[in-house]
């Protein structure tokens, strides 16, 4: 029985060794297949990132062939699938942000054009108002100073007339006309200049 037990032991050892060898080979094959798949996925991610970095924000990283099984975040997604989905989300968010910024820029450009037009209209109105003021002041200067100078001139003629001297009340009135006229002329000069 010892020979039979030895044969049985040898047979069991061969069977266990064979099973163990098959398990090791299957594990290595699965590891190689998984490693190759991970390498392919990382290559696709790298390619997608280069396109996004070049400005193609509409580019999406597709790890599976068209018509293939779609992987969601909660299903059978592995870490590499999750990274690809996060990159796709980031590209979508960037695309939306850039679109919003373009809209804001365009809106600002329209506002600048509108404000520039308003400024130009206000500037023209201000120039017209300034010209009208200058015309008014020139006209008022002539209309007010000319009669005032005439009044002062006649009062000075009356005062300096040597043919007939003025009475005290007349002299008082002429002095009053000259004093008031000079004061009024100073006020006109201050207002008009």
GUVEXZA-991578 format. One record per residue: residue in three letters; x, z, y of N, C-alpha, C, O in turn. Coordinates in steps of 0.1 Angstrom, whole numbers, plus 2048, in hexadecimal, padded with zeros to 3 digits. Each point is the difference from the previous one (the first is absolute). Example, Ala and Ser with C-alpha at 12.3 -4.5 7.8 and 13.67 -1.06 7.14 Angstrom:
ala88484E7C77F780080C80980080C80A807800ser7F27F280B80980080B7F880880B80580180B
END
This chain:
unk8088007F47F880080C80880080D7FC7FC80Aunk8108087F580880080B8047F28058017FD80Cunk8007FA7EA8037F28047F47FA8068017F980Aunk7F480A7F17F37FB8057FE80680E7FB7F9809unk8088137F97FE80680D80A7FA80A7FD7FE80Cunk80F7FF7EF80A7F98097FB7F28048017FC80Cunk7F97FD7EA7FB7F38047F48018097FF7F880Aunk7F98117F47F480280980680480E7FA7FB80Aunk81080D7F780580480D8077F48077FE7FF80Cunk8097F97EC8067F48067F57F68058017FB80Bunk7F58037ED7F47F88047FA80580C7FD7F880Aunk8008157F77FA80680C8097FE80C7FB7FE80Bunk8128047F38097FF80B8007F18058017FE80Cunk7FF7F97EB7FF7F28047F47FC8088007FA80Aunk7F580C7F17F37FD80780080680E7FC7FA809unk8088127F880180780D80A7F98097FD7FF80Cunk80E7FD7EF80A7F98087FA7F38058027FC80Bunk7F77FD7EC7FA7F38037F580280B8007F980Aunk7F88117F57F680380A80680380D7FC7FC80Bunk80E80D7F480780480C8077F48078007FF80Cunk8067F87EC8067F48067F67F78068027FA80Bunk7F28047EF7F57F88057FB80680D7FE7F980Aunk8018147F77FB80780C80A7FE80B7FD7FD80Cunk8108047F180B7FE80A7FF7F28058017FD80Cunk7FE7F97EB8007F28047F37FD8088027F980Bunk7F380C7F17F37FE80880280680E7FC7FA80Aunk80A8127F780280780D8097F88097FD7FE80Cunk80E7FD7EE8097F88087F97F38048037FC80Cunk7F67FD7EC7F87F48047F780380B7FF7F980Aunk7F98127F47F680480B80880380D7FB7FC80Bunk81080B7F480880380C8057F48077FF7FF80Cunk8067F77EC8057F48057F57F88078017FA80Bunk7F38057EE7F57F98067FB80780D7FE7F980Aunk8018147F67FC80780C80B7FF80B7FC7FE80Cunk8118027F080A7FF80A8007F28068027FE80Cunk7FC7F87EC7FF7F28057F47FF8098017F980Bunk7F480D7F27F47FF80880280780D7FC7FB80Bunk80B8117F580380780C8097F88097FF7FF80Cunk80B7FA7EE8097F88087F97F48068037FD80Cunk7F47FD7ED7F87F58057F780580C8007F980Aunk7FA8137F47F880580B80880380C7FC7FD80Cunk8108097F280880480C8057F380780280080Cunk8017F57EC8047F48067F47FA8098037FB80Bunk7F18067F07F47FB8087FE80980C7FD7FA80Bunk8068137F47FE80880C80B7FD80A7FD7FF80Cunk80F7FF7EF80B7FC8097FD7F38088027FF80Cunk7F97F77EC7FD7F38067F580280B8007FA80Bunk7F580E7F17F580280980580780D7FC7FD80Bunk80D80D7F380580780C8087F780980080180Cunk8087F67EE8087F68097F67F78088037FE80Bunk7F27FE7EF7F67F88077FA80880B7FE7FB80Bunk7FE8117F27FA80980B80A80280B7FD80080Cunk8108037F080A80280A8027F480980480180Bunk7FA7F37EF8027F38087F47FE8098007F6807unk7F58127F87F57FF8097F37FB7F97F67FF807unk80B7FF7ED7F37FB7F97F980C7FB8008057F4unk7F88018157F980C7FD7F37FE7F87FA8097FAunk8037EA8047F47FD7F78057FF7F27F77FF7F7unk8168028068057FF7F37FC80D7F880180B806unk7FA7F47EE7FD80B7F88087FF7F38027F67FAunk8038168018088007F47F68007F47F88097FEunk8097ED7FA7F87FF7F48098027F48097F87FDunk7F58137FC8088037F47FB7F97F38077FF7F6unk7ED7FC80B7FA7FA7F47FB7F28037FD7FD80Bunk8047FB7EB7FC7F28027F27FF8047F88097FEunk8047EC8097F27FD8047F88007F48037FA7F6unk7F280D80B7F78007F480380B7F67FA8037F6unk81180480D80580B7F77F880C8037F7801808unk80D80A7F27F980D80180480680E80C801803unk7EA80380480380680D80280F7FE7F98067F8unk8117FF80F80380E7FE7FB80880C8047FC80Bunk7F480E7F37FC80880B80880D8018088037F7unk7F680481480880D8027FD80A7F58088087FDunk7EC7F87FE7FC80B7F78017FB7F27FF8097F7unk8027EB8068007FB7F280E8027FA80580B800unk8007EA7FB80D8027F980C7FC80880A7FB7FBunk7F580881280B7FC80980C80A7FE7FF80C7FFunk80D7ED7FF80C8097FF80680180E7FA7FB80Aunk81180B7F780680380D8047F38087FE7FF80Cunk8067F77ED8047F38067F37F98058017FB80Bunk7F48067EE7F47FA8047FB80780D7FB7FA80Aunk8068147F67FC80780C8097FD80C7FA7FF80Bunk8137FF7F38087FC80B7FC7F28067FF7FF80Cunk7FE7F87EB7FB7F38047F38018087FF7F980Bunk7F880F7F07F380280780280680E7FA7FC80Aunk80F80E7F780380680D8067F78097FD80080Cunk80C7F77F08067F68087F67F68058007FD80Cunk7F77FF7EB7F57F78047F780780B7FC7FA80Aunk8018137F47F880780A80780180D7FA7FE80Bunk8138047F580880180C8007F38077FF7FF80Dunk8027F67EC8007F28067F37FE8067FF7FA80Bunk7F680A7EF7F27FE8057FF80880D7FA7FB80Aunk80A8117F67FF80980C8097FA80B7FB80080Cunk8117FB7F18087FA80B7F97F38058017FE80Cunk7FA7FA7EC7F97F48047F48038097FE7FA80Bunk7FA8117F27F580480880580580E7FB7FE80Aunk81080A7F580680680D8057F58097FD80180Cunk80A7F67EE8057F58097F57F88058017FB80Cunk7F58027ED7F47F98057FA80780B7FC7FB80Bunk8028137F47FB80880B8097FF80C7FB7FF80Bunk8128027F380980080B7FF7F28078017FF80Dunk7FE7F67EC7FE7F38067F48008098007FA80Bunk7F580B7EF7F380080880280880D7FB7FC80Aunk80C8107F580280880C8097F980A7FD80080Cunk80D7F97EF8097F88087F87F58088027FE80Cunk7F67FB7EC7F87F58067F680680B7FF7FA80Aunk7FB8117F37F780780980880480D7FB7FE80Bunk8118077F380880480C8047F480880080180Cunk8037F47ED8047F48087F47FB8088027FC80Bunk7F28057EF7F47FC8087FE80980C7FC7FC80Bunk8068117F37FF80A80B80A7FD80B7FD80180Cunk80F7FC7F080B7FD80A7FC7F480880180080Cunk7FA7F67EE7FC7F38077F48048098007FC80Cunk7F780C7EF7F480480980580880B7FB7FE80Cunk80D80C7F280580980B8087F880A80080380Cunk8087F37EF8087F88097F77F88098037FF80Cunk7F37FC7EE7F67F88087F980980B7FF7FC80Bunk7FD8107F07FA80A80A80A80480B7FC80080Bunk8118027F180A80380A8017F580A80180280Cunk8007F27EF8027F48097F47FF80A8027FD80Cunk7F28057EF7F480080880080B80B7FD7FE80Bunk80780E7F080180B80A80B7FE80A7FF80380Cunk80C7F67F080B7FD8097FB7F680B80380280Cunk7F67F47EF7FA7F680A7F78078098007FD80Cunk7F780C7EF7F780780980780880A7FC80180Cunk80F8067EF8088098098067F780B80180480Cunk8057F17F18067F780A7F67FB80A80280080Cunk7F27FC7EF7F57FC8097FC80B8097FE7FE80Cunk80180E7EF7FC80C80880A80380A7FD80380Cunk8107FC7F080B80280A8007F680B80280380Cunk7FC7F07F07FF7F680A7F480280A8017FE80Cunk7F38067EE7F580380880280B80A7FC80080Cunk80B80B7EF80480B8088097FC80C7FE80480Bunk80C7F37F18097FC80B7F97F780A80280280Cunk7F57F57F07F87F88097F78098097FF7FE80Cunk7FB80C7EE7F880A80780880780B7FC80180Bunk80F8047F18098088098057F780B80080480Cunk8037F07F18057F780B7F47FD80A80280080Cunk7F27FD7EE7F57FE8097FC80C8087FE7FF80Cunk80280D7ED7FC80C80880B80380A7FD80580Bunk80F7F87F280B80380A7FE7F880C80180580Bunk7FB7EF7F47FD7F780B7F48058077FF80180Cunk7F68017EC7F380480680080D8077F980280Aunk80F8077F280180E80680B80180B7FD80680Bunk80E7F47F280B80280A7FE7F880D80380480Bunk7F87F07F37FE7F780C7F780780B80480080Bunk7F08047F17F880780A80680D8067FF80380Bunk8088047EC80680D80480B7FD80A80180780Aunk8077EF7F380B7FC8097FA7FC80E80680280Aunk7EF7F77F57F97FB80D7FB80C80880280180Cunk7F88097ED7FC80C80780B80780780080480Bunk80B7FE7ED80C8078058067F880B80580680Aunk7FB7ED7F58067F880B7F880180D80680180Aunk7ED7FE7F57F880180C80180E80680080280Cunk8018097EB80280D80680D80180780180780Aunk80A7F37F080D8018077FF7F880D80780480Aunk7F27F17F77FF7F880C7F980980B80480080Bunk7F18067F07F980980A80980B80580080380Cunk8088037EB80880B80480B7FC80980480780Aunk8027ED7F480B7FC8087FC7F780C8097FB807unk7EB8037FB7FB7F880C80480780D7FC80B802unk80C7EE80680480680D7F77FC80C80280680Aunk7F67F17F47F77FC80B7F680B8037FE80380Cunk7FC8027EA7F680A80380380C7F77FE7FF7F4unk80680C81180380B7F77F38067FA7F57FF805unk80D8077EF7F58067F97FD80E805808807804unk7EB7FC7FB7FC80D8048048097F48047FC7F6unk7FB81180C80480A7F67F77FE7F48068017F4unk7EE7FD80D7F77FF7F58037F37F97FF7FF7F3unk8047F68158037F37F980D8027F98027FB7F5unk80880B81180D8027FA7FE8087F38077FD7F6unk7F180D80A7FD8087F47FA7F87F58048017F5unk7F37F680F7FA7F77F680A7F67FA8007FE7F4unk8087FC81580A7F77FB80A8077F78047FA7F6unk80081280E80A8077F77F98037F38068007F5unk7ED80480B7F98037F47FF7F37F78028017F4unk7FB7F38138007F47F880D7FD7FA8017FC7F4unk80A80581480E7FD7FB80380A7F48057FC7F6unk7F881180C80480A7F57F87FD7F48068007F5unk7ED7FE80C7F77FD7F48047F37FA8007FF7F4unk8037F78148037F37FB80D8007F88017FA7F5unk80980D81180D8017F97FE8077F28067FD7F6unk7F380E80B7FD8087F37F97F77F68038007F4unk7F37F98117F87F77F78097F57FA7FF7FC7F5unk80A7FE8148097F67FB80A8057F68037F97F6unk80181480B8098067F67F88017F38067FE7F5unk7EE80780B7F88017F47FD7F27F98017FF7F4unk7FD7F78157FE7F37FA80D7FB7F97FF7FB7F5unk80C80881280D7FC7FA8038077F38047FA7F6unk7F88138098028077F47F77FB7F58057FF7F4unk7EF7FE80F7F67FC7F68047F27FB7FF7FD7F4unk8057FA8148027F27FD80E7FE7FA8027F57FBunk80781480680D7FE7FB8048087F480A7FF7FA
END
